[in-house]
Amino acid sequence: MVEGERAVTPGGLQARVRVEKGSFALDVDVRADAGQVVAVLGPNGAGKTTLLRAVAGLERVGSGSVVLGGRVLERSGSATGEPDVRLPAADRRLGVVFQDHRLFDHLDVLGNTAFGLRAAGVPAARAREDASRWLDRLGLAGLAARRPGELSGGQAQRVALARALVTGPDALLLDEPLAALDAETRAHVRRDLARHLADVRTTALLVTHDPLDAMILAQHVVVLEGGRAAQSGTPADVAARPASPYVASLVGTGLFSADHLPDRLGEVVPGTRTLAAVRPSAVVLRVTEPGEPSTTRSSGAGQEALVWDGRISLLEMHTDRVRVLVDPLPGATGRPSAWVDVHPADVASGRLHEGTPVTLTLPRDEIAVYPRT
């Protein structure tokens, strides 16, 4: 589904912007319903941070608009002749959580949390009272007197979240909020952040490079590639039907062009580009014994599996498994490369390494075939 086709509900965020920076152009339409978390994923240089900065008012929009809760934060180059608008960042009523926390070293946790309120002119006593309530809500009450240097990474990130929420923002902007944390802390903070976002029901735009952050924290996902929205939808939809090799790599799925598989699979709309998504765990890998004849063949319509030969070209460790890339044999046109998950013990045995000839078997019912929209 194209992002521009999804209507935004009243109270939500709509950022339809074009930003040009040298030879790079960001041209994207991102919408978040009221109370919804939308995650923006993409490789380095795709435009994720540029988009967030444009919404925050830190990057000037060349053309387009940013509207939050019906209030125009920015409008530039309107085709309807409406006047340009550009509210300063401080007037946009946005809470921002950065990757590096950006806490003030000279203030304790309570002072950091109350900073936004004090900057807005709230009296000191009330600001500290409101800040204390948010620290308690986020399980940080016992840390109020500590300085940032005395906090763990997870504690500092929760303080940054409390500081963003205490002002009652119309929306939250989360810029890689978990990227600086170690793996164990990241898992705990991700769980806590999911709970807090569900609790406060604040519209949020989350920029992340980690698909697990998006799957757990967001209700809608937009994947940027080259400054454009390559795909958008619910996390489940994006994972089930990746629209590009990059999206497939994010969700850990193999992606083939169905027209180049050993057999055409399923009915597709004529004239469309047909894709086939395959879970690496669904592919069975067997080492081809010396002298064994090639088994590469096209399966007939009634056969239950696709079978073809290849050679291992890459092995990657993925915590509890090894992901193996198998390329087709030279001259085997029309055969796909495939990712396959194997047990680490299979690699430790010495039988699997770069160059090993293997035979792959893929059950037909494990292949999801769909036209690329």
PyMOL commands that set and color helices and strands:
alter all, ss='L'
color gray80, all
select helices_A, chain A and resi 3-5+48-56+89-91+109-119+124-137+141-143+148-150+153-165+183-200+211-217+235-240+245-251+258-260+280-282+344-348+364-366
alter helices_A, ss='H'
color red, helices_A
select strands_A, chain A and resi 13-21+24-32+37-41+63-68+71-76+85-86+94-97+171-175+203-207+220-225+228-233+254-257+274-278+284-287+305-318+321-328+338-342+357-363+367-371
alter strands_A, ss='S'
color yellow, strands_A
deselect
rebuild
show_as cartoon
